[in-house]
Amino acid sequence: DQQVKQNSPSLSVQEGRISILNCDYTNSMFDYFLWYKKYPAEGPTFLISISSIKDKNEDGRFTVFLNKSAKHLSLHIVPSQPGDSAVYFCAASATIRGAGSYQLTFGKGTKLSVIP
Amino acid sequence: EAGVVQSPRYKIIEKKQPVAFWCNPISGHNTLYWYRQNLGQGPELLIRYENEEAVDDSQLPKDRFSAERLKGVDSTLKIQPAELGDSAVYLCASSFDSLFMTGELFFGEGSRLTVL
């Protein structure tokens, strides 16, 4: 049972336009959400995160929105650039009481292609 | 600052053969993770170390997989014997302590295993 779902395997966007990547989760215990970006033959790299106490976090061209009631988050990239072409993974974590470390559960990823 | 280093980058073996992967985390990072990423999927946690202690190995197939983190620094992941279904990218990641402050894991480039 997938707890983090990215239902769009791929997305194509024109350069300069907005890219919107979506993610849904099922586990109500998740309280921290992250987006990772992955280029071919490289490991994932952290992009942006959001705590469950917020509904928006912005970092330059990247904004993550969280809708807790819908268990949905989205990543907006404005404006999209060709260098943004990569696979984007949504990940979620829940505090483990007493252990002090989070576990990350990843979605399957969405491949973004930004067309020049 | 050096990132997470993994070796080998690529490994091709025949089924039933053993294989080992090595990971050197970022200096000072106490938490180390091994993830497995199958084609078209997101990374899935195999094992997590806090210093030299394996605090979560619930998803490690213990009949054929083993891992160790001697002295709380480098780590090795071993598969013996390998099966066709073990073909995947094995990702090592580290974090300073927990994900509490930034939620960020630092990933290595991964070791791609092909079992023939």
Interface residues (C-beta under 8 A of the other chain):
Chain A: V4 P9 Y32 L34 Y36 A41 E42 G43 P44 T45 F46 S49 F89 A91 S93 A99 G100 S101 Y102 Q103 L104 T105 F106 G107 K108 G109
Chain B: V4 T31 G40 Q41 G42 P43 E44 L45 R48 E50 V55 D56 L91 A93 S95 D97 S98 L99 F100 T102 G103 E104 L105 F106 F107 G108 E109 G110
